[in-house]
Amino acid sequence: MKVKIKNILFNSPIIAASGTFGYGDETNSFVDIKKIGCIITKSITLDERLGNPHPRIHQSSTGMLNSIGLANIGVDRFCNEKLIKFNKLDTKFIISIAGNSISDYIKVLSKIEKYNGCHVGYEINISCPNVKKGGIEFGLDKDIVFKLTSRIRKCTDKLLFIKLSPNVSNIEEIAVKAEEAGADGISAVNTFIGLAIDYKTGKFLLSTKYGGISGPPIKPLALAKIHKIYEHIKIPILGMGGISNYKDILEFIRVGSHMVQVGTINYLNPTLLTKYYDELKFYLIQNKINSIESLVGNNSSATI
């Protein structure tokens, strides 16, 4: 069940996705986190953010639409209140970072680097509006992704993952630019753009109208995006998008994911991650598969 990325060995290929597991320390009393390979914190910004006004979450029949707006306590409180707690957790963890300009990302990361945290790396959330470029998301412009990744790469020796938006036509080109700029891996995919409306009143069900759709409906879309990325880069992929059982995890690994992030289902029951671990391990034993890593990209072009 172990997975190695560069010099870091993870106990499991299962990751608790950013924004779905709190800051990472809240579930320690009721979740066996040793079975979770890594926890990714909610995205941390330079200043504290309250997020978007309510309503900002809508549960659909099969998934979830959200427009939370990166609500978080800000980097200073995060360093003073959270980092010391992470040092006591019995698993690896990665810090997610967000910003509205390249300098925002650099300032947040630089502040965190000054503390003696035991985090193994950073996930850079580039689904944020670049205010200095007229509000376009960082992740929609491959040249901006290259520039941002290059700048951040110079600031840390820890693992660096770039989290890509699926709302682009050529996600593989953006992944290549992140790889060229020094990223250690790609996180894919973030939420797809969605909208919910009340058929009786015509009222939008999110205060921001548009939000990010996640959960089982996006799984086939996410698998396609990840496979495209896998065919164009050599660095590891942390795959995600609609996972709700151990079989889904195997599908994501077979299309090219080295590790798999589980997100929306955590809102229903965060202990399911440990259940998936047990089921996945049993599958490997039952099928005499010595290493989960041997299944990465292991698929056949023949149809069933």
C-alpha positions as CSV (number, residue, x, y, z in Angstrom):
1,M,0.0,0.0,0.0
2,K,3.0,2.3,0.3
3,V,3.7,4.9,-2.4
4,K,7.0,6.9,-2.8
5,I,7.2,10.3,-4.4
6,K,10.8,11.5,-4.6
7,N,12.2,10.8,-1.1
8,I,8.9,10.8,0.7
9,L,7.2,7.5,1.6
10,F,3.5,7.5,2.1
11,N,1.7,4.7,4.0
12,S,-1.2,4.7,1.7
13,P,-2.2,6.0,-1.8
14,I,-5.3,7.6,-0.2
15,I,-5.3,11.3,0.4
16,A,-7.9,13.4,2.3
17,A,-8.5,16.2,-0.2
18,S,-8.1,19.9,0.6
19,G,-11.2,21.7,1.8
20,T,-13.0,18.5,2.8
21,F,-11.1,17.4,5.9
22,G,-10.9,20.7,7.8
23,Y,-7.4,21.8,8.5
24,G,-6.4,18.2,9.1
25,D,-6.2,18.0,12.9
26,E,-9.9,17.9,13.7
27,T,-10.6,14.2,13.0
28,N,-7.7,12.7,14.9
29,S,-9.9,11.5,17.7
30,F,-12.3,9.4,15.6
31,V,-10.4,8.5,12.3
32,D,-7.5,6.1,12.1
33,I,-5.3,8.5,10.2
34,K,-2.5,6.0,9.9
35,K,-4.5,4.5,7.0
36,I,-4.6,7.8,5.3
37,G,-1.5,8.4,3.2
38,C,-1.7,12.1,3.5
39,I,-3.9,15.0,4.6
40,I,-4.1,18.2,2.6
41,T,-5.1,21.2,4.6
42,K,-7.8,23.7,3.4
43,S,-6.3,26.4,1.2
44,I,-4.4,29.0,3.3
45,T,-4.3,32.6,2.1
46,L,-2.3,35.6,3.2
47,D,-5.1,37.2,5.1
48,E,-8.0,35.6,7.0
49,R,-11.1,35.1,4.7
50,L,-14.7,34.7,5.7
51,G,-15.6,33.3,2.3
52,N,-18.6,34.0,0.2
53,P,-22.0,34.8,1.7
54,H,-24.5,32.1,2.3
55,P,-26.0,30.0,0.7
56,R,-22.6,28.7,-0.6
57,I,-23.2,24.9,-0.6
58,H,-26.0,23.1,-2.5
59,Q,-26.4,19.3,-2.3
60,S,-27.7,17.9,-5.6
61,S,-29.2,14.5,-6.0
62,T,-25.8,12.9,-6.8
63,G,-23.1,15.4,-5.9
64,M,-22.4,18.8,-4.4
65,L,-22.1,22.4,-5.7
66,N,-20.1,24.8,-3.6
67,S,-18.8,28.4,-3.7
68,I,-17.3,28.6,-0.3
69,G,-14.7,31.2,-1.4
70,L,-11.6,29.9,0.3
71,A,-12.7,30.7,3.9
72,N,-9.7,30.2,6.2
73,I,-7.9,31.7,9.2
74,G,-5.0,33.2,7.3
75,V,-1.4,32.3,7.2
76,D,-0.3,33.9,10.5
77,R,-3.0,32.2,12.6
78,F,-2.4,29.0,10.7
79,C,1.3,29.0,11.6
80,N,0.7,29.9,15.2
81,E,-2.3,27.7,15.9
82,K,-2.2,24.7,13.5
83,L,1.4,23.8,12.5
84,I,2.4,22.6,16.0
85,K,-0.6,20.2,16.0
86,F,0.3,18.7,12.7
87,N,3.7,17.7,14.1
88,K,1.9,15.3,16.3
89,L,-0.3,13.6,13.7
90,D,0.5,10.0,12.7
91,T,0.5,10.6,8.9
92,K,2.0,12.9,6.3
93,F,0.4,16.3,5.5
94,I,0.6,18.8,2.7
95,I,-0.3,22.5,3.0
96,S,-2.6,24.0,0.3
97,I,-1.9,27.6,-0.6
98,A,-4.1,30.1,-2.6
99,G,-3.7,33.7,-3.6
100,N,-4.8,36.5,-5.9
101,S,-1.3,37.4,-7.2
102,I,2.0,35.6,-7.5
103,S,3.3,37.7,-4.6
104,D,0.5,36.4,-2.4
105,Y,1.5,32.8,-3.0
106,I,5.2,33.7,-2.3
107,K,4.4,35.5,0.9
108,V,2.2,32.7,2.3
109,L,4.8,30.0,1.5
110,S,7.7,32.1,2.8
111,K,5.9,32.6,6.1
112,I,5.2,28.9,6.5
113,E,8.8,28.0,5.6
114,K,10.0,30.0,8.6
115,Y,8.2,27.7,11.0
116,N,9.5,24.2,11.9
117,G,6.6,22.3,10.5
118,C,6.8,18.7,9.5
119,H,4.7,19.0,6.4
120,V,6.2,17.2,3.4
121,G,5.1,19.7,0.7
122,Y,2.6,22.2,-0.7
123,E,-0.3,22.0,-3.1
124,I,-0.8,25.2,-5.0
125,N,-4.4,25.9,-5.7
126,I,-4.4,27.8,-9.0
127,S,-8.2,28.0,-9.4
128,C,-8.0,31.5,-8.0
129,P,-8.6,34.9,-9.8
130,N,-5.4,36.6,-10.7
131,V,-6.4,40.2,-9.8
132,K,-3.4,41.6,-11.7
133,K,-4.5,39.9,-14.9
134,G,-8.1,41.2,-14.8
135,G,-9.5,38.4,-12.7
136,I,-8.6,35.4,-15.0
137,E,-7.9,32.2,-13.0
138,F,-4.2,31.3,-12.8
139,G,-5.0,27.8,-14.0
140,L,-6.5,29.0,-17.3
141,D,-3.2,30.4,-18.6
142,K,-0.3,28.0,-19.2
143,D,2.3,30.8,-19.2
144,I,1.1,32.2,-15.9
145,V,1.2,28.6,-14.5
146,F,4.8,28.3,-15.6
147,K,5.8,31.6,-14.1
148,L,4.0,31.0,-10.8
149,T,5.4,27.5,-10.5
150,S,8.9,28.7,-11.3
151,R,8.8,31.4,-8.6
152,I,7.5,29.0,-6.0
153,R,10.0,26.3,-6.9
154,K,12.8,28.7,-5.9
155,C,11.3,29.2,-2.4
156,T,11.1,25.6,-1.1
157,D,12.8,22.2,-1.4
158,K,9.6,20.4,-0.2
159,L,7.3,18.5,-2.6
160,L,5.4,20.9,-4.9
161,F,2.1,19.9,-6.4
162,I,0.1,22.2,-8.8
163,K,-3.7,21.7,-8.6
164,L,-5.2,22.1,-12.0
165,S,-8.7,23.3,-13.0
166,P,-10.6,21.0,-15.4
167,N,-12.3,24.0,-16.9
168,V,-9.9,24.3,-19.8
169,S,-9.7,22.7,-23.3
170,N,-6.1,21.4,-23.1
171,I,-5.3,20.5,-19.5
172,E,-2.3,18.4,-20.5
173,E,-0.6,21.5,-21.9
174,I,-0.9,23.3,-18.6
175,A,0.4,20.2,-16.8
176,V,3.4,20.1,-19.1
177,K,4.2,23.8,-18.3
178,A,4.0,23.0,-14.5
179,E,6.4,20.1,-15.0
180,E,8.8,22.2,-17.0
181,A,8.8,24.8,-14.3
182,G,9.8,22.4,-11.6
183,A,6.6,20.9,-10.1
184,D,7.1,17.5,-8.4
185,G,3.5,16.5,-9.2
186,I,0.1,17.4,-10.5
187,S,-3.1,17.4,-8.5
188,A,-6.1,16.9,-10.8
189,V,-8.8,17.7,-11.1
190,N,-10.5,20.5,-9.2
191,T,-14.2,21.1,-9.5
192,F,-16.1,21.7,-12.7
193,I,-18.2,24.9,-13.1
194,G,-21.8,24.3,-12.2
195,L,-25.1,26.1,-11.4
196,A,-28.3,25.3,-9.5
197,I,-31.6,27.0,-9.8
198,D,-35.1,26.6,-8.2
199,Y,-37.5,25.6,-11.0
200,K,-40.5,27.2,-9.1
201,T,-39.0,30.6,-8.5
202,G,-36.1,30.9,-10.8
203,K,-33.9,31.8,-7.9
204,F,-30.2,30.8,-8.0
205,L,-29.4,28.5,-5.2
206,L,-25.9,29.8,-4.6
207,S,-25.2,33.5,-3.7
208,T,-22.5,33.6,-6.4
209,K,-24.8,31.9,-9.0
210,Y,-21.9,29.7,-10.2
211,G,-20.0,27.2,-8.1
212,G,-17.8,24.1,-8.4
213,I,-19.5,20.7,-8.9
214,S,-17.9,17.7,-7.2
215,G,-18.9,14.1,-6.3
216,P,-19.8,11.0,-8.4
217,P,-21.2,12.9,-11.4
218,I,-17.8,14.2,-12.4
219,K,-15.9,10.9,-12.2
220,P,-15.9,10.0,-15.9
221,L,-14.8,13.6,-16.8
222,A,-12.0,13.5,-14.2
223,L,-10.7,10.1,-15.4
224,A,-10.5,11.5,-18.9
225,K,-8.6,14.6,-17.8
226,I,-6.2,12.6,-15.7
227,H,-5.4,10.1,-18.5
228,K,-4.7,12.9,-20.9
229,I,-2.3,14.4,-18.4
230,Y,-0.6,11.1,-17.7
231,E,0.2,10.6,-21.4
232,H,2.1,13.9,-21.5
233,I,4.1,14.2,-18.3
234,K,6.5,12.1,-16.3
235,I,5.9,13.5,-12.8
236,P,3.3,11.8,-10.4
237,I,-0.4,12.7,-10.5
238,L,-2.6,13.0,-7.4
239,G,-6.0,12.1,-9.0
240,M,-9.4,13.1,-7.8
241,G,-13.0,13.6,-8.8
242,G,-16.1,11.8,-7.6
243,I,-14.5,8.9,-5.7
244,S,-17.0,7.0,-3.5
245,N,-15.6,3.5,-3.1
246,Y,-12.3,1.5,-3.4
247,K,-13.1,0.4,-7.0
248,D,-13.1,4.1,-8.0
249,I,-9.6,4.4,-6.4
250,L,-8.3,1.6,-8.6
251,E,-9.8,3.2,-11.7
252,F,-8.0,6.5,-11.0
253,I,-4.7,4.6,-10.4
254,R,-5.0,2.6,-13.6
255,V,-5.5,5.7,-15.7
256,G,-2.3,7.2,-14.3
257,S,-2.8,8.5,-10.7
258,H,0.1,7.7,-8.3
259,M,-2.1,8.7,-5.3
260,V,-5.8,9.5,-5.1
261,Q,-7.6,12.3,-3.3
262,V,-11.0,11.6,-1.8
263,G,-13.0,14.7,-1.1
264,T,-16.8,15.2,-1.2
265,I,-17.6,11.9,0.4
266,N,-15.8,13.1,3.6
267,Y,-18.7,15.5,4.2
268,L,-21.0,12.4,4.5
269,N,-18.6,10.3,6.6
270,P,-14.8,11.0,7.0
271,T,-14.2,7.5,8.4
272,L,-14.9,6.0,5.0
273,L,-11.3,6.7,4.1
274,T,-10.2,4.0,6.4
275,K,-12.8,1.6,5.0
276,Y,-11.5,2.2,1.5
277,Y,-7.9,1.5,2.8
278,D,-9.0,-1.9,4.2
279,E,-10.9,-2.9,1.1
280,L,-8.1,-1.8,-1.2
281,K,-5.6,-3.8,0.8
282,F,-7.8,-6.8,0.7
283,Y,-8.1,-6.5,-3.0
284,L,-4.3,-6.5,-3.5
285,I,-3.9,-9.5,-1.2
286,Q,-6.7,-11.4,-2.9
287,N,-5.3,-10.8,-6.4
288,K,-1.7,-11.3,-5.3
289,I,-0.6,-7.8,-6.2
290,N,2.6,-7.0,-4.3
291,S,2.5,-3.2,-4.7
292,I,-0.2,-0.6,-5.5
293,E,2.4,1.3,-7.4
294,S,2.5,-1.5,-10.0
295,L,-1.0,-0.6,-11.1
296,V,-0.2,3.1,-12.0
297,G,-1.1,3.5,-15.7
298,N,-1.8,-0.3,-15.9
299,N,-4.7,-0.4,-18.3
300,S,-5.6,-2.1,-21.6
301,S,-6.8,-0.4,-24.7
302,A,-8.9,-3.4,-25.5
303,T,-12.6,-2.9,-24.7
304,I,-14.5,-5.4,-22.5
